[in-house]
Amino acid sequence: MWLTESLWFEIGIVSILFALGNILMGHFEEQTPKIRRVAKYILMLLLICGISTFLGRDVSMILLASFIIPALYIHAYYLPKKKGINGWTGEPKSKYYDFRKWNKDIFSK
C-alpha cells in the first residue's frame, strides 16, 4: 500500500525538513530575500533527488543527515565563541544583524 521506492519519498523528506525549518527557525531569516529561500529549497531538492537516482537512497539520506554537522559547528561553536552571538536565539540582535549584514533599522520601511 505505502510504496517508498519512488522519488516522492525524497521529495517528502526534504519538504518536511524545510517546512519544519521555516516554521521553527524562519524568524532568523526575516530579511533574506524570498527568492533566495525558494532557490535554496529547490537546489537541495534537486541535489538529494539526483544523488538518490544515481547513487542510491542510502547515500542521499546520509548526505542529508550529514548537513547537521556544519549547523552544529556554526551554532554551538562559531557564533558564540567567535562572534559573541547566542547560536540558538540569535541574541544580541544587533550583533546578529551585523553578522548577517542586514539593516538594523527595521522600522524604516
C-alpha positions as CSV (number, residue, x, y, z in Angstrom):
1,M,0.0,0.0,0.0
2,W,2.7,2.6,1.0
3,L,5.5,2.3,-1.5
4,T,8.7,4.3,-0.9
5,E,10.6,3.2,-3.9
6,S,9.8,6.4,-5.9
7,L,11.5,9.8,-5.6
8,W,8.4,11.1,-3.9
9,F,9.9,9.8,-0.6
10,E,12.9,12.0,-1.0
11,I,10.7,15.0,-2.0
12,G,8.6,14.4,1.1
13,I,11.5,14.2,3.4
14,V,13.2,17.3,2.1
15,S,9.9,19.2,2.0
16,I,9.1,18.2,5.6
17,L,12.6,19.3,6.8
18,F,12.3,22.7,5.1
19,A,8.7,23.2,6.3
20,L,9.8,22.5,9.9
21,G,12.9,24.6,9.5
22,N,10.8,27.5,8.2
23,I,8.2,27.2,11.0
24,L,10.7,26.8,13.8
25,M,13.7,28.9,12.6
26,G,12.2,31.2,10.0
27,H,12.4,34.3,12.2
28,F,16.2,34.1,11.8
29,E,15.8,34.6,8.0
30,E,13.4,37.6,8.2
31,Q,15.5,39.8,5.9
32,T,16.6,37.1,3.5
33,P,15.1,37.6,0.1
34,K,12.3,35.1,-0.7
35,I,13.8,34.1,-4.0
36,R,16.9,33.0,-2.2
37,R,14.9,30.9,0.3
38,V,13.0,29.3,-2.6
39,A,16.2,28.7,-4.6
40,K,17.8,27.0,-1.6
41,Y,14.9,24.6,-1.3
42,I,14.8,23.8,-5.0
43,L,18.6,23.3,-5.1
44,M,18.5,21.0,-2.1
45,L,15.6,19.0,-3.6
46,L,17.4,18.6,-6.9
47,L,20.6,17.6,-5.1
48,I,19.0,14.9,-2.9
49,C,16.8,13.5,-5.7
50,G,19.8,13.5,-8.1
51,I,22.1,11.7,-5.6
52,S,19.3,9.3,-4.8
53,T,18.8,8.5,-8.5
54,F,22.4,8.0,-9.4
55,L,24.0,6.8,-6.1
56,G,21.1,5.4,-4.2
57,R,18.7,6.4,-1.4
58,D,21.1,5.4,1.4
59,V,23.8,7.8,0.1
60,S,21.3,10.7,-0.3
61,M,19.8,10.2,3.2
62,I,23.3,10.0,4.7
63,L,24.2,13.2,2.9
64,L,21.0,14.9,4.1
65,A,21.7,13.8,7.7
66,S,25.3,15.0,7.5
67,F,24.2,18.6,7.0
68,I,23.6,18.7,10.7
69,I,27.4,18.7,11.4
70,P,28.2,22.1,9.9
71,A,25.0,23.5,11.5
72,L,26.1,22.3,15.0
73,Y,29.6,23.7,14.4
74,I,28.2,27.1,13.5
75,H,25.5,27.3,16.2
76,A,27.4,25.7,19.1
77,Y,31.0,27.0,18.5
78,Y,31.5,29.6,15.8
79,L,28.6,32.1,16.7
80,P,29.0,32.0,20.5
81,K,32.8,31.8,20.7
82,K,33.9,33.9,17.7
83,K,31.1,36.4,17.2
84,G,29.5,36.7,20.7
85,I,26.1,35.7,19.4
86,N,23.9,33.1,21.1
87,G,23.7,30.3,18.4
88,W,20.2,29.3,19.4
89,T,18.4,32.6,19.9
90,G,20.4,35.0,17.7
91,E,20.9,37.5,20.6
92,P,22.0,40.1,20.8
93,K,20.1,41.1,17.7
94,S,22.4,44.0,16.8
95,K,25.4,41.6,16.6
96,Y,23.3,39.1,14.7
97,Y,22.2,41.7,12.2
98,D,25.8,42.9,11.8
99,F,26.9,39.4,11.2
100,R,24.2,38.9,8.5
101,K,25.0,42.4,7.1
102,W,21.3,43.3,7.5
103,N,19.8,46.8,8.1
104,K,19.3,47.2,11.8
105,D,16.7,49.9,11.4
106,I,13.8,47.5,10.7
107,F,11.2,50.2,11.1
108,S,12.5,52.4,8.3
109,K,10.4,50.7,5.6
